[in-house]
């Protein structure tokens, strides 16, 4: 069962603690009742007591830790609540904490003792006969005061948690499965750590630790990892002097809660678990003076957990009955005797009567006291009432009540009632604690009427009554529906006649549409016809069809469902019905028929956000991404169930985007530009319109010219260029080809052809700059002539200067000494203007 001061016991890896129970219905809270204490001698200064069957005879035994004798005392039980003389076994120095568990898997309980004066835990392996092998010691932290057992790393082997008073730590020793343990691992707690409880506080299936810190007046929660290690502590406030801690679900929400005995405050603090490893604010309940130990169990057999507290300072045991909500009734105190100093309490059934008794270690009296439970029987009857419904006169119906002994002792009594109700079976009961019995009550009406009554359940504490009600009816069969014809219609349809088939129809039968009568024609006992108006099928949905027989007192049939289907939508037009690819998002208006509020416009089968305007108009939001590319989209409308469906499709056209490309030809040379695909073929300025994303331009120079470069949306000197389209402009430059382009400076062999080349190039530039051809002197210069004069050069300069800055060469009119330098200057000027 449970031991205090190191109260967690494990038998074959199972926690043995009465920490939860299904609440039993009860007419009132069952009082707790215990016989006066009977004491049994122990070793010196018994500080902790535990309950377990250490000799395998099926009877609980007692184990105490004797801090003044460095021993544990084993007192074997006789199964009636009495115990034989003690047998002592040596421990380490100044033992305090105790846990009982099967550490080596042999099915026998073993003892684990925390030795405050030796900085060890002692393991005493059980033989199964009530004796124990010599202690094996394992190092802990400084001044170990408390020990608990649990499978901390989930390997199926019990591990130890030791609270070290001198170090403010807990030591974890992982079990090896043979009764021995690995080296300790320490984890920090709050100041003045005194006790520990093990439980899963955050619902992850991994054991966590809760440590009571007497100096800090807190509990520390260390969440487990499942590997035997723990996260850093989180502290929660308790009452002053948090000495002992226990874990249970005290409010029935499936989450573990924490209960703390506060030695300096004379209270217990209840901290309700949140389920994520955190705890709510404390609620304090008064107990006796100097509480040292708290145990949790259902001591009044009402299915609700209660608290039992050992009060060292007042020589009492406080019992606080639980309400099942996390709160507790005012304490009831049990005396342990003057100067006894009760230090530890454990809960268990010591006499085999199914009721939980108490064992208390009295540190100042060198005894262990036993308080045997004497709970009185308490009756619980469920349900609180029974209704028989309609029962034909002369017929019988039965209903069942359950009687439960929700207290202790034996529950003896009987059930009785009066006509037209009767006790069919289970009329007398003799029930032990927690036992139940069914009582069957019958109803046989003798008239058409509503009848009420009671069934009375007696027991030693009085009588409990439960209400009965039933209605006697005429023995006419209830109408039964089999089929509807038709069983569906389309919303908005016309009125029609509904044929109802079934059985047990009578002349007064009426068809009901959602509970409202409809004009009904009786055809036969198996057929009715009802007039259904158009308003009944105006909207999609369903109607519940029943038949009601008015005579003799009215009976309603089972229900059949009539379905009103949505109409299939019909599309007529789209507005707009087309858009240009790459355009912005827009609202599409869909016209048609049979639209309903939940209608949805589909774009190529995908839903679009739809606004219902009317039964003939919907509006849908179309995004820019829907019309990013040329093509088409199929527009449909979907009406949801019942009925409904998808309309025929209309096509929305996405036209290609048109781009304009402008090409300008410039420069001193003559040439043309053509495009692929076709659309551009020009030698000056021209534009073309395209629907493709890219156009290739090719420059073709005349025989006396060369291609120079592209500008604008094209670049480079290659005659071919590809343009990525938008509103785009491109300039192609062509250069005139000069004769004897390799003239050497200061050369005097200047020919007329050099002048005529320049005149041609300059006139081409003038024309592309909006100027007329220049009127040159000696326009009939012969290309092979060598009669070249200075005036010819100055005229070229004048022709150039009208298009941009130009500095005259240092030439005197009629001068005949003209060099190649003069021509190269003019040629450079032409190139600069291209």
GUNU-345730 format. One record per residue (C-alpha): residue in one letter; y negated, z negated, x negated. Coordinates in steps of 0.001 Angstrom, whole numbers, plus 524288, in hexadecimal, padded with zeros to 5 digits. Example, Ala and Ser with C-alpha at 12.3 -4.5 7.8 and 13.67 -1.06 7.14 Angstrom:
residues 2
A811947E1887CFF4S804247E41C7CA9A
***
This chain:
residues 834
X800008000080000X7F31B7FC097F996X7EF8F7F29B7EEE5X7E2997EC407EB42X7DD217EABB7E070X7E3127F7987DBB2X7E7CB7FB857E8D9X7EC10809CF7E80CX7FAB480B347E803X802C3817497E667X81114817E57EA19X81717824B77E52AX809A582A9B7E3D1X80514827757F1A8X7F92B81F067F430X7FD72813837FC67X7F19C80F4380449X7EEE280E28812CBX7E2298159981276X7E26281DDC81ED1X7E8D081E5782C03X7E833825E4838BFX7DFEC81E418424DX7E7878195C84DFCX7E0988190685B26X7DD5480B4785F43X7D61E804CD86A46X7CEE47FC0586094X7CEB97F87E85231X7DAD87F0AD84ED2X7D7987E377848C6X7DD847DFFE83BAAX7E62B7D40083B6FX7ED487CD8C82FFDX7F57A7C15882E58X7F02B7B6F082518X7F2957B933816B6X7FFAE7B5C781098X7FEA37B47A801C5X808807B6D57F6DAX807167B2657E88EX803A57BC457DDEAX8002B7BB907CF92X7F32F7B6017CAE6X7E6BC7BC2D7D039X7EC557C72F7D88BX7E1397D1047D922X7E7D07DCED7DF38X7F2A57DEF67E93FX7FAAE7EAF97EC92X805287EE1E7F6A0X811247F68F7F3E1X81FE87F6A67F586X823617F4157E74AX831FE7F1727E94BX835487FC9C7F28AX839FD7F4567FE05X8302F7FA3180798X828667ED8D8084EX81AB87EC55802B0X818E47E37D7F6E7X80CAA7DD9E7F0A7X807887DF417E2C7X7FC347D73D7DD51X7F4E37D8767D070X7F2CB7CB057CA6EX7E6FC7CB8D7C176X7E8D97BD787BD0FX7F7107BF4E7B91DX7F7357CD367B3B4X802197D0737BD62X8054E7D7317CA04X80CC97CFB97D47DX816AE7D6B87DD22X819E37D0487EA44X825137D6EC7F181X823767D7EC80047X82D9D7D47E80A7FX8285E7DE4D81483X823777D39581D8FX8167E7D10F816CBX81BA47C6B580D84X81DB77C7CE7FEC8X826BE7C1DE7F4A6X822CA7BADB7E824X81B577C2BA7DE2EX820D17C94B7D215X816F57CB3F7C723X815F57D6877BD80X80D0E7D6B37B19BX801237DFA77B0DAX7F62A7E14F7A6FAX7EB387D77E7A519X7E2A07D3E77B0C7X7E85D7DD617BAC8X7E0387E13B7C694X7E3197EE367CD25X7F01D7F2267D348X7F5D47FEE67D80BX803B3801B77DCA0X809D680F2F7DB5FX81628816567D72AX811C281ADD7C9B1X81EAA820077C45FX823F8826D27D085X82FED81E297D267X82BF581A147E026X8292B80C007DC13X81B87806287DCE4X81573803077CFA7X80A017F9ED7CCB1X7FD687FD6B7C59DX7F4687F2507C167X7E6B47F3127BB74X7E56F7E8F37B07AX7D7107E5317AF06X7D96C7DCEE7A2E8X7E1DA7E6F579BC9X7DAEC7F3E679E9EX7E7DC7F96C7A389X7EF9F7FC8C7AF99X7FD787F75F7B067X8082D7FF6C7B6D1X814067F7D77BBDCX81EA8801387C03AX826337FCC57CC3BX834EA7FBC77CC88X835BB7FCC07DB56X83B0D7EEE97DC50X82E247E7A57DC4AX82DF27E5FE7CD95X826197ED767C376X8279F7F1D67B55DX81EB57EBF17AAF1X810C47F0CE7AB16X80CE27FD207A3AEX7FE7D7FD0A79FF8X7F5208089A79F3BX7E721807CE799D2X7DB86808A17A331X7CCEA806907A207X7C6BC7F94079FE9X7CA997EE777A987X7D28F7F6147B398X7D12B7EF4C7C0BBX7D7067F8787CACAX7E17D8030E7CB50X7E4D680DA97D520X7EF658182E7D587X7EE7D8265D7D9BBX7F2D2833F97D5BEX7E602837DF7CF59X7EA538449C7C8F5X7F331849147D41BX7FF8E849E77CBE3X8074A841337D537X80730835CD7CB99X7FF86829357CE3CX7F3BE826C97C572X7EB9681A777C359X7DD1B817A27C52BX7D85880AFE7BEDFX7CAEA804D57C118X7C57B7FF297B468X7BC047F3FC7B720X7B7EB7F2FF7A8E9X7B4BF8016E7A744X7AFA7805FF7B488X7B9E6810B87B44AX7C68A814B37BA97X7D2048187A7B20BX7DB3A823247B6C1X7E925822A47B152X7F16982E5D7B523X7FF8D82B477B872X80AF08316B7B150X8149182F237BC78X81D0E825557B534X81484819627B73EX80C4B81BDA7AB26X7FE908214F7A9FBX7F6588299B7A0E7X7EA09824BE79A0CX7DE6A820CF7A267X7D2B6829587A596X7C662821EE7A96CX7BC2E8258B7B3A0X7AF3481E837B595X7ACC7816587C1DBX7A17F80DF27C686X79E10800A57C0F8X7A8267F5F47C31BX7B3697FE5F7C7DBX7BD777F5F27CEF9X7C6B97FE327D73FX7CAA880C267DA44X7D051813A27E5C3X7D67A8212D7E55AX7D4D982B8A7EFDAX7D09B839857F278X7C25C838127F669X7BE81846767F62FX7CA5284C947FCB4X7CE8D854F97F128X7DC1484EF17F077X7D90A8482D7E38BX7D87A8393E7E226X7CAF38337D7DF8DX7C70D825CD7DB1CX7BE2081BCB7E191X7BA37810437D8E6X7B391803B27DD8AX7A8F97FF0D7D404X7A5DC7F0A87D5E4X799E07F03E7CCEBX793CD7FCC67D208X797317FA2E7E052X79BF8808257E178X7A820810387E2A2X7AA0F81B777D921X7B0E3827D57DDF4X7B7BD82FDA7D35BX7BCE983CBF7D8ABX7CA17840DC7D348X7CD0D84E097CD2CX7DBA284D907CFF4X7DEBC84D0A7C164X7DD4583E5E7BFA8X7CEF483F407BBE9X7C31483C017C431X7B5088407D7C57DX7A953837B17C2E8X7A71D82C747CC45X79E4982CD77D82FX799AB81F6F7DCB5X797AB81A8C7EA9CX7913E80D9D7EE53X799578025E7F3CDX796777F44D7F6EDX793E67EA997EBFDX79F4A7E8637E2ACX7A8807F38C7E636X7B57F7ED6B7E272X7C0907F4B17E910X7C1E4802477EF03X7CB71808A17F87DX7CC2D816607FE3CX7D02681AB180BF5X7CBA48233D8173CX7C5918188081F70X7BE868214E8293EX7C95D82B2382BE7X7C1FD8375882775X7CC4683B4181D73X7C3B583763811DEX7C63082BC880915X7BC63820AA809E2X7B9C48159380050X7BA05806E980323X7B49D7FD3F7F912X7B5847EE637F868X7A8657E90C7F39FX7AACC7DBFE7ECCAX79C6E7D8207EBC6X798657DC607F978X7A38D7D720801AFX7A5257E484807F0X7AD507F0B5807E8X7A63A7FDBA806C1X7AB81809BE80DCEX7A757816DE8080CX7ABE78223E8107DX7B0C182E2F80939X7A9C783B2F80AE8X7B5BB842E4806A4X7AFA58490B7FA85X7B13683D687F164X7A49D836CE7F59BX7A2EC82ACD7FE26X7993E826F2808A0X790A081AEE8084AX7978F80DDE808E1X79917805D281532X79B827F757812ACX7A40B7EE1481A94X7A40B7DF3D8182BX7B06A7D8A081327X7B2CE7CB7580CB8X7ACBF7C65C8001EX7B01D7CCCD7F32CX7B91E7D7AF7F7E4X7C2097DC217ECE6X7CB7B7E59B7F35DX7CBDE7EF0B7FEE5X7D7C97F58A80513X7D83A7FFB780FEDX7E27D8009981AA3X7E49E8007682951X7E7397F21782BA9X7E5C57F23483A7BX7EE477FE3F83CDFX7E3D9805FF8442CX7E4C1811BF83B2CX7D78D80EA6834FAX7D5E4809CE8270CX7D11C7FBEE824F7X7CC257F46E81908X7D1EE7E8188130CX7C9C07E0EF808C4X7CD667D5A07FFA7X7C1B47CC427FE90X7C2D07C44B7F203X7B6BB7BC287F4E4X7BA207B808802C6X7C8FB7B6D0801CDX7CADF7C06880CFDX7CFFE7CDC78105DX7C6A97D5E1818D5X7CC797DFB182261X7C30D7EA4582743X7C8B57F2C683213X7C5168011E83171X7BEE9808D783C72X7C38E815FB8375AX7B58A81A80834F7X7B3B48148882779X7AE21807D682CC5X7B5287FAD182E26X7B4CD7EF4483761X7B0417E1E683305X7B9AB7DAFF829DFX7C4467D18382DC3X7C79D7C7C8822ECX7D4FC7C29881F33X7D5477B61E816FCX7DD1C7B5F180A5DX7DA8B7A77180817X7D02279F7480110X7CE4A7A3217F2CAX7D8C47ADAA7F302X7CFBB7B86B7EDF3X7D5AC7C4877F46AX7D38F7CF907EAB8X7DC1C7DAD57EF58X7E1B47DF887FC4EX7EC5D7E9627FF9BX7F0E27EEE880CB9X7FF0F7F1858108CX809987EEF081AB7X80FF37E301814AFX819037DF3E81FE9X81D5D7EC9E824CBX8176C7EBED8326DX80EEC7F7F483094X802677F01B82F73X7FA3F7EF4C82324X7F9DD7E1F681CB8X7F1687DCBB811A0X7F4B27D77580412X7E9F97D0367FC94X7E9A77CBF47EE45X7E3217BE6C7ED4BX7DE537BD987DF42X7DA847AF2B7DFD5X7E6C27AA9D7E713X7F11D7B1F27DF38X7F6CC7B7167EBECX7F80D7C3447F411X7F5507C1888029CX7FBC77C98380D5FX7F51A7CBBF81A8AX7FEC77D14F8246BX7F8F67DA3882ED9X7FA3A7D5D583D0CX7F3A27E0DB84477X7F4CD7DFF485332X7F99D7EBAC85AD4X7EF247F51585FC3X7F1DC7FF70869F7X7ECA680D46868E8X7EEBD816E487405X7EB8A8255D8735DX7E5F982D4A8799CX7DB4B825DA8809BX7DEC382C9188D87X7E793837198932DX7E4F4841A089D49X7F021848218A49EX7E819853608AA04X7ECC5859F58B687X7FA53856268BAFEX8004285B838C77DX8037C851708D1BFX811A284D508CFEDX811ED851AC8C1BDX8115F8490A8B593X809E8849F88A8CFX80B468415089CCCX801A383CDA89278X8040983510885F0X7FD398294887FF2X80028823E287265X800788152987045X7FEF08109186222X7FF698032585BCAX7F2B78045485418X7F3967F66884F2BX7FE3A7EDC3849A5X809C57E66B84F15X810CB7EBB385B19X809FB7F25D8666CX811427EF4887309X80D277F37F8809FX80ED27FD0888BD8X807D480803892FFX80576808748A1A0X7FE1C810B58ABB2X7FD9A813288BA5EX8011681E748C370X8000282A008C394X80106827758B4D5X80D52821BB8AEC2X8132681DC78A1AAX81D6F827EA89E65X8221D8224589169X81E268191B88675X8196380EA688FBEX81C4F8036A8865BX81A338029F877B2X81D397F99E86C4EX8167D7FF678604FX8152B7FAFB85248X808A07FCD184A81X804A880B2184A61X80F9B80F5F85390X80D0E8182185F69X8139F81B7986C55X810E48259C876DCX80F0F821988850FX8109582C9488F03X808DD82B7F89BBBX80BFD834118A78EX8036E839058B2C3X8094A83D268BFF4X7FE8183F8B8C9FFX8016F83D858D85AX7F522843D78DDB5X7EB2684E3E8DA54X7E1248457D8D3C5X7DB5B8410C8C6DFX7E1D48346A8C26AX7DDA082AC88B7CBX7E47381ED98B245X7E7D48172F8A602X7F3768145A89D7EX7F34E8068A897E8X7F930802C988AC2X7FBA37F44D8889DX7FD767ECED87BBFX7FBA37DF21876BBX7ED007E12D87569X7EAC97E5E488354X7EAE77F2FE88A48X7E5DD8007C886C9X7E37A80A52891BDX7E2ED819228911BX7DDA5821D989BF6X7E5B082B978A3DAX7E117836C18AC80X7E7F2841B28B3C2X7E62884AE38BF36X7F03684D448C9C7X7F02585B888CDFAX7F66B863F88D84EX802E2869CA8D2D6X7FDED877BD8D2CFX8006687F2C8C631X7F4FA881B28BD2EX7F12E890248BCB8X7F5CB897468B07DX7EF0B8A3608AB1EX7F70D8AE528A512X7EE488BA448A345X7E1138C0808A620X7DEC78CEBC8A9D8X7D6388D3578A3CAX7D57A8C93B898F4X7C9438CEFF892B0X7BCED8D6BB895BCX7B1B18DCD888E5EX7A4CB8D57888E28X79B068DB34897B2X7A5928E0E38A05EX7A61D8E1338AF30X7ABA18D7168B881X7BA598D7938BA6CX7C5FE8D0F28C0C2X7CE088C7CD8B840X7DC6C8C6888BBABX7E2598B9628B7E9X7F11F8B8418B71EX7F8988AB708B687X7FFD38A19C8BEF0X7FD1E896918C876X7F14089D438CE9AX7ED99898C28DC59X7E42189DA78E6B2X7D996894448E1E5X7DAE18988A8D3AEX7CE2389CCB8CD47X7CC768A4728C0AFX7C29489E238B783X7BAAB8A5738AD26X7B68F89BB08A2A4X7B837890E38ACB5X7B0548978C8B781X7B6C889C2D8C3F8X7B7BA8AACC8C6A4X7BA6D8B1008D3D7X7C94E8B11C8D480X7D3268B8618DCE4X7E0938B2308DE77X7EAEE8BCC78DD83X7F7338B4B18DB75X7FC658A8B78D4A8X7FC7C8B0BB8C821X7EFF98B8D18C968X7E16C8B67C8CB95X7D5F38BFF38CAEAX7C82F8BBE78C726X7BB358C33B8C819X7B47E8C3218BAC9X7A6018C7078BB24X79F9D8CF438B07AX797B78C3638AC25X7A4598BCD58A79BX7A6AD8C7A889DA5X7989D8CA6E899C6X79A588C49788C3CX7A57D8C54988285X7ADEF8B940880E4X7B8EC8B34E888D0X7BB488AC4489598X7C54D8A1C9898C8X7CCF78A4F78A519X7D37589A288ACF9X7D881898888BAD6X7D55E88C818C2E2X7DD298884E8CEE1X7D42B880D38D805X7DEE887B588E0AEX7E497871AB8E1E1X7DC5986AAD8D765X7D9798750D8CD4DX7E0C3879BB8C144X7DC0B8826C8B61EX7E4A588C528AF31X7E5DF88F668A0F0X7DB828985E89AF3X7DBD08A6DD89777X7D11B8AD9788FBCX7C9E38B9B589486X7C3458C1408896FX7B60F8C81188AE0X7B5508D20A8800BX7A9608D77387948X7A6808E5F287BE1X7A8708EFCB870F4X79AD78F37F86BF2X79615901A686CF7X78C4E907B286373X78229911D3867A9X777C49130585D1DX7728790DC88503EX7643190C2084CCFX761CE9104D8425EX76DBA918CF8409EX76B0591C3183269X764249174B82624X7614C91C1C81886X769EE916F180D9BX7634590C6980591X75A6890826810B7X7573F8FA4B81509X75F228F21881E85X75C268F3C682CFDX75FEB8EFC583AC5X7699C8F8AC8419EX7689D8F93E8506DX775A18FC268570FX77568900C18652FX7812B9010F86E09X788228F90287862X790B58ECDA87A0BX789F78E53B86F44X78B588D65086FC8X784CB8CB13868A5X78F618CA0885E18X78FE88D8E585BE4X78F428DCB384D84X78ACA8E99884790X793FB8EE9E83CEEX78F648F77D831CAX79B438FEA682C79X7A3988F3B783225X79BBB8E86582C51X793EF8DF08834CBX785258DF6F8345FX77C148D4CA83962X77A548D863847B3X770408D48D851F1X774428D5C08602CX769008DB8E86814X76FF38DF638748BX77CC68E4D287972X777C28F25087552X770F08EF3D86884X7744A8E8A885B9CX76C8F8E7CD84F04X772DA8E6D78419CX76D178E3A983448X770618EEA282A9FX76DFB8EB7481C4CX768CE8F4A6811D9X7761B8F41F80B30X77C438FA4D81753X77438906E081537X773AA906FC80675X77BE39135C80593X77BAD91FF680D79X78699921A48173AX7896891C14824ACX78D7090F6F82B50X795CC90D558375AX78F339044C8412DX7978A8FCBB84AE9X795D28F0B38538AX7A0188E608854FFX7A1598DD10860DAX7A99D8D0D385E1CX7B5108CB94865EBX7B8D48C9848708AX7BA8F8D80D87270X7AF848DF1886BAEX7B2768E85886096X7AB888F2668583DX7A3318FD8C85D51X7A3D390BB385938X79BF190F0784D17X78EC1915A584B49X78B1491B8183E2AX77F119170E836BFX77AB49212A82C94X7756391D6081F27X76E3492948819C0X76C7792BDA80B55X75FBA927D2804DBX756C79335F800C3X75036933337F37EX7451993C3C7EEC3X744F8940837E090X7386A946887DAF2X738F794E787CE5FX72CF3952A07C67EX72DE695CD87BBA7X723AF95B947B101X7213795E807A2A4X71CF496A4179AB8X72984971A379CD0X72EF59787B7A8AAX73B84973AA7AF02X7421096FC17BBC5X749FD964327C0FDX755C7965467C9FEX75DD895A717D076X76C15957AE7D349X76E0A956BB7DEBFX76467961827E24EX756FE95DFF7E750X74E2795F367DB5FX74B0296C617D4D4X73D1996CEA7D006X734409701A7C464X728679681A7C89EX728EE95D2F7D2FAX7335D95C607DD85X73ACF952867E5E6X74879951C17EB81X74F31948C77F567X75CBB943277F27DX766B193A167F8DCX76E9C937B17EC93X76C6992C397E37EX76A1F9342C7D724X76518941DF7D38CX766C89490E7C6A7X75AE1950D67C1DFX75BC495BC27B7CEX74FE3961427B08EX7508396FEA7AD42X745AD974477A388X740A99824B7A2F1X7442098AA37972EX737609873079025X7383F9788779365X740B296CC1790CEX743F3960AA79914X73C3D954FE79401X73EF2948D679C4AX7407C942177A981X7373D937E57AF18X7373D92F5D7BB3EX744AE92C027C0BAX74B14934097B5F8X74991932617A764X74DC79385979A9EX74D6C945F77948EX75A6594B1C799A7X7587A956AF7A2FFX7617394FD87ACDFX75E5D942D97B3B3X7649093B2C7BEF9X75B36934327C854X75F269282A7D05DX7588992AFA7DD45X74E06923D27E49FX74055929327E6F1X7406892F447D947X737BB938047D0D0X73B8293EFF7C438X7333D946DD7BA92X73943951647B1E3X73183955BA7A603X73365962F579F53X72D32966E079235X728DC9747478DFAX73003979BE78224X7266497DAE77763X729009891176E34X729FD9859C75FD2X72ABA9775E76310X72CF4974C7754A7X71F55978BD75057X71B8197230743A3X70E5496B73742BCX703DD9738773B6DX70BDE97FEF73D9CX7027198B07740BBX70C09994A374683X707889924675490X70B6A99C6575E99X706D399F7E76C34X7140F99B0277199X710B798D0D76DC8X7045E98DEA77607X70B2599434781A7X715F9989B878164X70BAF97F2678263X704309866D78CFDX710B49874E79537X7140C978D379365X706239746A79659X7051E97CF07A285X712119772C7A78BX70C999696D7A5BCX6FFA696D587AC38X706BE972E77B802X70EE7966357B9A9X7025095E5F7B881X6FBA5966427C332X6F35596EFA7BA34X6F2AD97DC37B993X6F6BE985827ADAFX6EC91985AF7A2D8X6E4B1992197A01EX6E796994CE791F1X6E05999E3B788B2X6E8559A991783F4X6F1E69A7D478ECCX6F8D59B3BB7899CX6FC739AD9177CB7X7080C9B4AA7774AX712E79AB10773A5X7150C9B17F7664FX706A29B240762FDX701449A9F175814X6F3559AB0675C96X6F1F499CF17612CX6E47C996F1761F7X6DF1C9892D7630CX6DA5998BD5770ECX6E86198D3E77555X6EB2797F4B770F6X6DEC99796C776A8X6E1C297FDC783B3X6EF1D9793E783AAX6E87E96C4178102X6DF3B96E7878C6CX6EAC7971957955BX6F1B49651979115X6E5BB95C6D7920FX6E4C995ECF7A0BDX6F1BC957717A220X6EF3F94C9179864X6E86D9485778BDEX6E94D9520A78096X6E20B952C777394X6DE609606976EEEX6E3F896479761E2X6D9B79663B75766X6D8A7974CA75996X6CCAE97D8A75976X6CC669885B76355X6D0129954C75CFAX6D58098DD575166X6E15B9951D74C83X6E74298A6B7444FX6F02A9846274E9DX6FBA097C1274A3BX70863977647505CX7024F969C975157X6F94596ECA75BFFX704B397409763E3X70CF89679176220X7018395F5C7671FX700ED967A077372X70FA99673F7753EX70FB69585D77414X7050C957A677E5DX70D6395FE67877DX71935956FB78568X7110494AE37880BX70C829507D7951EX71A129544F799CD
***
